[in-house]
Amino acid sequence: MSISRRGLLGASAVAAAGVGLAAAGAAATVDKRRIKRGVLRVASFNIHYGAGPDNVFDLEHTAEIIEAIDPDVVGLQEVDKHFRVRSNWLDTASELARMLGMHQTYGPNIDLDPLEAGQPRRQYGTAFLSRWPILESRNTRLPQYSGSEPRGLLEAVVNIQGKRVRLGNSHMQHTSDAEWQEQADAIVNLLGQSAEPVIFLGDTNAVPSFPGMTTFTDRYDDVWARIGVGEGLSAANTWRFDYIFVPKGSDVRSAWLVSTDVSDHLPLVTDVLLP
């Protein structure tokens, strides 16, 4: 997580809407009924490379939280792939997919040479995990100013019981309003070309009151604004940086944050009727 200049909020407790982790853990028992009703469970989760606020790497704990959420699709941010010793040089998206029995696709935004010849490239970016087959995916580099961190938009088209849905996932810039706005414009332009219904999620590094957020809210419904209870503070108990945007007028059944110390962000989860 990076602290944004765009509208800092005072620290306060996280307000949960819907259920916490204990209730989410029961979701697996109702999964078949949820799917039969055409309800899609989507989550956005900045996993802090698999470490909690104490920076202790524990990918199994990350997997346990995702399993308890029982998502159909989860978009992950701050995902290491053979990146650093901090994550044991693991391909963390592939490891999570293996542990959870899910499909995965990865979008590297930082891409570095290996430290030793013959080793895999060192990458850092975003990922999708899906219980449903991923039909196609692409990662597009977003506008970047000199000296700032590379950012991207990862897209995945998922086949959900014969219905195609396009999901976008990004971890946006945090030091320049102008660069952020260029990235937001690029995201909506890319997703606007989709033939499928679009769900956009991720860590925007911007609070709802930041003027640039209308780039998304003019086009999509913010599930927390629609149905969430409380401020929805998802990052370090202080900021609402994490969002799920769905097509305008979608039937959003629920939206909640999962209380956990597995990352410095809380997973944001929504149940929405398939577009």
ZIJOKA-V561696 format. One record per residue. N is the residue number from 1. RES is the residue in one small letter. BURIAL is b if it has 16 or more other C-alpha atoms within 10 Angstrom, else e. Layout:
N RES BURIAL
N RES BURIAL
This chain:
1 m b
2 s e
3 i e
4 s b
5 r e
6 r b
7 g e
8 l e
9 l e
10 g e
11 a e
12 s e
13 a e
14 v b
15 a b
16 a b
17 a b
18 g b
19 v b
20 g e
21 l e
22 a e
23 a e
24 a b
25 g b
26 a e
27 a b
28 a e
29 t e
30 v e
31 d b
32 k e
33 r e
34 r b
35 i b
36 k e
37 r e
38 g b
39 v b
40 l b
41 r b
42 v b
43 a b
44 s b
45 f b
46 n b
47 i b
48 h b
49 y b
50 g b
51 a b
52 g b
53 p e
54 d e
55 n e
56 v e
57 f b
58 d e
59 l b
60 e e
61 h b
62 t b
63 a b
64 e b
65 i b
66 i b
67 e b
68 a b
69 i b
70 d b
71 p b
72 d b
73 v b
74 v b
75 g b
76 l b
77 q b
78 e b
79 v b
80 d b
81 k b
82 h b
83 f b
84 r e
85 v e
86 r e
87 s b
88 n e
89 w e
90 l b
91 d b
92 t b
93 a b
94 s b
95 e b
96 l b
97 a b
98 r e
99 m e
100 l b
101 g e
102 m b
103 h b
104 q b
105 t b
106 y b
107 g b
108 p b
109 n b
110 i b
111 d e
112 l e
113 d e
114 p e
115 l e
116 e e
117 a e
118 g e
119 q e
120 p b
121 r b
122 r b
123 q b
124 y b
125 g b
126 t b
127 a b
128 f b
129 l b
130 s b
131 r b
132 w e
133 p b
134 i b
135 l e
136 e e
137 s b
138 r e
139 n b
140 t b
141 r b
142 l b
143 p b
144 q b
145 y e
146 s e
147 g e
148 s e
149 e e
150 p b
151 r b
152 g b
153 l b
154 l b
155 e b
156 a b
157 v b
158 v b
159 n b
160 i b
161 q e
162 g e
163 k e
164 r b
165 v b
166 r b
167 l b
168 g b
169 n b
170 s b
171 h b
172 m b
173 q b
174 h b
175 t b
176 s e
177 d b
178 a e
179 e b
180 w b
181 q b
182 e b
183 q b
184 a b
185 d b
186 a b
187 i b
188 v b
189 n e
190 l e
191 l b
192 g e
193 q e
194 s e
195 a e
196 e b
197 p b
198 v b
199 i b
200 f b
201 l b
202 g b
203 d b
204 t b
205 n b
206 a b
207 v b
208 p b
209 s e
210 f e
211 p e
212 g b
213 m e
214 t e
215 t e
216 f b
217 t e
218 d e
219 r e
220 y b
221 d b
222 d b
223 v b
224 w b
225 a b
226 r e
227 i b
228 g b
229 v e
230 g e
231 e b
232 g b
233 l b
234 s b
235 a b
236 a b
237 n b
238 t b
239 w b
240 r b
241 f b
242 d b
243 y b
244 i b
245 f b
246 v b
247 p b
248 k e
249 g e
250 s b
251 d b
252 v b
253 r e
254 s b
255 a b
256 w b
257 l b
258 v b
259 s b
260 t e
261 d b
262 v b
263 s b
264 d b
265 h b
266 l b
267 p b
268 l b
269 v b
270 t b
271 d b
272 v b
273 l b
274 l b
275 p b
